[in-house]
Amino acid sequence: MGVEGEVDLERELIDLLAVESFEPSEAFRARALLSDPAVYEEAAADPEAWWLRQATELLDWIETPSQGLDESDPPFYRWFADGRLNASANCLDRHVEAGRGDRVAFHWCGEEGEERDVTYTELLADVQRFANALRDRGIGKGDVVGIYLPMIPAVVVAMLACARIGAIHNVVFGGFAAEAVRGRMEFSHAKALVTVDGARRRGGTAPIKARVDAAMGAVDSIETIFVVRHTGAECEMRAGRDVWFEEAMAAAAPECPPEPMAAEDPLFILYTSGSTAKPKGILHTTGGYLTGVACTHRYVFDLRPDEDVYWCAADVGWVTGHSYIVYGPLINGATSVIYEGAPDYPECNAWWEIVERFGVTILYTAPTAIRACMKWGAHHPARHDLSSLRLLGSVGEPINPKAWLWYHKVIGGGRCPIVDTWWQTETGQIMLSPLPGIDAAKPGSVMLPLPGIDAAVFDENGEPVEGREGLLVLRRPWPGMLRTLYREEERFVETYFSRFGPQTYLVGDAARRDADGCFWVLGRVDDVIIVSGHRLSTAEVESAIVSHPKVAEAAVIGQSDEQTGQAICAFVTLEGDHEGSEEMIAELRDHVAERIGKLVRPKRVIWSGDLPKTRSGKIMRRLLRDIAEGRELGDVTTLRDPAVMEGLERKIAARRDEEG
């Protein structure tokens, strides 16, 4: 696709912005697992019975539960409390026993061209050996095991081995600094850590074990560190504490029966990043969480495990990876892709080459990644045959309509339904999303609560509102919900259930419902700018800016202003060869005024070749606020590219000099 093709695409996307909704095709609807809207009414009539049926139909139980929800001690809800099961057995054993052991569980590929197919039989064998290796080092039910690994098969082995023996895994995103790992291990009193000699990223090798050694000396609870050989990077192995992952497995017994676990036994802890406060240790239990992810993975993605090749292009270190790379897909017997690498290495077509090579049918990724691909240009996916794709998904943050439409047109060929999903680390499972065989999709909207979910938008007084912005809340417990904050029960109640009472979970996101009852999530409540007393959603302003045909990406913050309290400051990345200018600023301001109103026009526009993002791709607006206000920068250890901040600081300083 040349320059003319890109221009034609821009025109087509602008025309498509006038289309309010997109219906699933009749061909898709005819084959969909769920195609009857009555499923919503059935679940709403008796949510407890609905979820109990999902639990017993989708999971194998050692002792089948007879009850659904126990709400005797709100907000400490319990699900399927009289049932017993094992997560590892549900992911692996039952598929092997049913004769599906030769099915590929994961197509793994690295950025240097390495490939390995891991079958369910092979994965079960590795999980059993590593489960016994954990036990050989004195680790058992209830102990916490930290996992700090890149996107390699060993990360799945480690997680499921913990689940097999009842240990609680605490996965830390592989892109975090070792100091972040140390803090999470200290908070959780981890007994062991699984890490790696080195990790690859964009052609380089990071010395992970060496960094871990420098940071972990003060963590007295760590008795064992298992080290995966991956890149051959040199590292010190401390006698008595450190052991090679592969050698520990080779020395362990080959069979490890799964530990029977009560449904409410802990499965894992996952710490939120915590931009200002101490990270929160989200605790998920076994039966309810597995029910939630199995159900939503099956029906939101319309999964056919005998036909589909599914790819969640996230990282296992985030909840998206826990729920929709590991537990959901493996419970449902799916074949998935795991990729250790960046979407733009060695070229900006890396993802699309993988889609073509493995015949990926379902792709689930983040709006940030979609916008990056937009910036790189449609000619990269155009080099590949993407006709295998039949469904697309979005996760992680609100997606602006222009990015939705680009995803729909360029990647999906205009034929693939898009499931724009909303959920959190705390919810464990997808909560709001269109069901692709039933619901139309509105670009930028997460549409409706899934069957069995009760969501609403409240005003400040706890009254439901329609048609205007308010606070997104969940009015009824759901199986995959967090049970508490690890070792912080008071903080759990205060954070999520104090404002509207123990029956109503406060999400922390702003949202609105339109005339059709569809939900539009507008971003975090604290991502709100108040200009002359008007509350403005940063997500809505950003969406308006990005809808300009020359804009690739934008981040909006509120900056102190003597006249209006706060003023809108926009950091803007332009597409292709477009350059920022005073004329372009005026054009953008007029464009935003036309889309939303004159009040919302950015007072300041700062051009940026890139925006500060975490290694998972989330924009760090906190850091943008710091530099705009001239404050000392907060924690930058999670940034993907610290040089971006250095460039922005120079631009801000130059702007201040110009303004006197």
Number of C-alpha atoms within 10 A of each C-alpha: 13 10 10 9 12 14 12 12 17 17 12 14 21 16 10 17 15 8 11 10 14 15 14 21 14 10 9 19 17 12 11 20 19 18 16 12 13 12 15 16 12 14 17 17 11 11 22 20 17 17 24 20 13 14 26 16 12 17 23 18 21 13 14 17 19 11 14 22 19 15 13 9 9 15 20 16 21 24 30 26 20 15 21 21 23 26 31 26 23 21 27 26 21 18 21 19 10 8 10 17 20 13 20 20 26 27 20 18 20 17 19 14 7 10 13 13 18 19 20 26 21 17 22 26 18 23 28 26 23 31 32 26 24 24 17 14 14 13 22 21 17 15 18 26 30 28 28 26 28 26 24 19 21 24 22 21 22 27 29 30 27 32 26 28 27 29 27 27 27 28 28 27 26 23 22 19 18 22 15 18 23 21 17 25 26 17 17 22 17 24 23 25 26 24 26 29 25 24 25 20 16 15 11 9 14 14 18 25 25 18 16 21 17 12 17 18 10 12 16 12 14 20 16 21 26 24 25 22 18 14 14 13 16 13 16 10 16 11 7 9 13 17 17 17 20 18 14 18 19 13 13 19 14 17 15 19 12 20 19 19 25 20 27 21 20 22 28 25 25 26 25 17 18 9 13 9 7 13 17 22 25 25 23 29 25 25 30 28 29 28 29 25 24 24 22 22 22 20 17 23 26 21 23 17 17 11 10 19 25 30 27 25 21 24 22 27 24 19 25 24 18 24 25 26 25 24 25 25 26 24 27 22 25 25 25 26 23 25 25 21 21 18 19 15 15 14 12 18 21 17 21 19 18 17 24 17 12 15 17 23 21 23 22 21 18 22 22 22 18 18 23 19 23 22 17 17 21 19 18 18 22 14 12 16 15 22 16 16 22 20 24 23 23 25 22 19 20 23 27 21 20 25 26 23 24 23 23 21 17 17 22 21 14 13 16 23 25 30 25 31 26 24 19 17 21 22 24 25 30 26 24 25 26 24 29 27 26 19 21 19 24 22 24 20 28 25 27 25 22 21 21 24 20 19 20 21 24 22 14 11 8 15 12 14 15 17 15 12 21 24 24 27 23 19 16 14 26 26 31 24 24 25 24 23 22 20 14 12 13 10 15 21 19 12 15 20 18 16 15 17 15 19 16 22 24 20 20 15 17 23 23 23 22 14 9 10 13 20 27 24 27 28 18 18 17 11 18 20 23 16 20 13 10 13 11 19 25 24 24 21 24 20 25 23 28 25 22 19 15 19 19 25 26 25 23 27 25 24 23 16 13 8 9 14 14 19 23 25 21 25 23 25 23 21 18 13 7 11 12 15 11 9 9 14 18 13 13 23 21 15 18 23 17 13 18 13 12 13 15 23 25 24 15 15 22 18 19 20 15 20 23 26 21 18 18 21 18 18 17 17 17 17 20 25 18 15 19 20 13 13 10 9 13 12 11 17 16 19 22 17 16 14 12 16 21 12 13 22 17 12 15 16 14 12 12 12 9 8 7 6
